[in-house]
Amino acid sequence: MGLLFFWKNLPNFTSIYLMANLKKILPIISNRYFIVAMGFAIWMLFFDQRDFFQQKERAVELNKLEAAKKYYQDEISKTKKQLENLQNNPAAIEKFARERYLLKRDGEEVYLFEDSNTSAEKK
């Protein structure tokens, strides 16, 4: 009997509970400073030129660009070392010419071996 009474009057209990909480919250929500602060927060999050979502996208893009910058700086330093080595070392010049341009000395034969993995990827 008691459970049936509670079940039938459940909407009344919930509405009383909601009204009590609404009476506590309503003065805070209707405060003009709160309304202005919420409006400002919503504007900055969604409608501003530099909103939250664009800032996140730009941060991801910045990280990608910084990684690319580091990669290219490393490549530049490797190339500078290689250039310095080529300018100062005649043996390095000969090695570079043989590997890169397939140059050979008189009386030598050049054999090229193709990796089977790279030829399968090209097809």
N, C-alpha and C positions, 0 to 999 in steps of 0.2 A: 504494500500500500504506500509506504514511504517513497519507494523508488518510482512508482507510477506518478505520485504527486510532483516529485522533482522533475521527472521527464516532461510532464505537461507544462510545468512552469519554467522550463529552461529558457525560453525566449525572454521572459521577464527578468530572470537573474542576469542574463548576459546584457540586456539593455540597461539594467541598473548599474552593472559593472562598467559598461562603456560610458554611460553618462557621468559616472564619478570620475573616470579618467579624463573624459573630455572637458570637464569643469576644471581639472588641474592643468591641462595642456592648452586650453583655449586662450587664457591671458598671455601665455608665452607666444603662441602663434600669431595672435592679433597685435602684438607689439610692433610698432612701425620700424624700429631698428632691426628687429628680427626679419621682417619682410624685406627690407632693403638689403640686408646682409645675404639672405637667401637668393634674392634676385641677382645680386652681384656675383655670387658663387655660381649660379646657373649660367649667367652670361659668360663668365670667364671659362667655365668648363666646356660649353657647347657652341657659343656664338661668336666669340672673340676671334680676331685674326690669328692669334697665337693660342688656340685652344689646347686643351689637354691632349687630345688625340693626335693633333699635328706635332706637338712637342715629342710625344713618344715615337712617332714615325721619323722625325728628324734626328732623334737620339740614335735610333737604329741605323739610319743612313750615315750619321757621323761616325759610328763605330766601324761601319764597312769602309768608309773613306779613309779612316785612320789606319785600318789594316792594310788597305791598298797602298797608302803612302809608305808604310813601313816596308812592305814588299819591294816597292820600287826603289826606296833608299838602299835596301840591301843589294838589289840588283845593280845599282849604280856603283856601290862600293866594290862589288865583285868585278865589274867591268873596268873600273879604275885600276884595281890590282892587276888584272890581266893586261891592261894597256901598259902599265909600268913594267911588268915583266917582259912584254914583247919589245919595249923600247930599249931595255938594258941587257937582254939575254939572247944571243944569236941562236942558241939551241932551241929556245922557246919559239922563236920565229919559224924555224924549220919544222918543228913539231906542229905548230898551228897551221902552216901551209900544207903539210902532208895530211892532216886530219880534216881540215875544213875544205880545202880546194883540191884535194886528191893529187897533189903534185908529187913527182918522183924524181929520183936521180937517174942519170943515164945508166942503162943496163938493169934497172929494177922493174919488177912487175907489180902492179897494184891489184890486190884481190879484195872484192867487196863481199861481205857476208850480210845477208839480210835476215833480221830476226823474224821468225815465223809468227810470233805474236803480233807484231806491228803490221805485218802484211795482211793478216786476217782482219785486223781492225779497220784497215783502209778500205777493204772491200765491203 
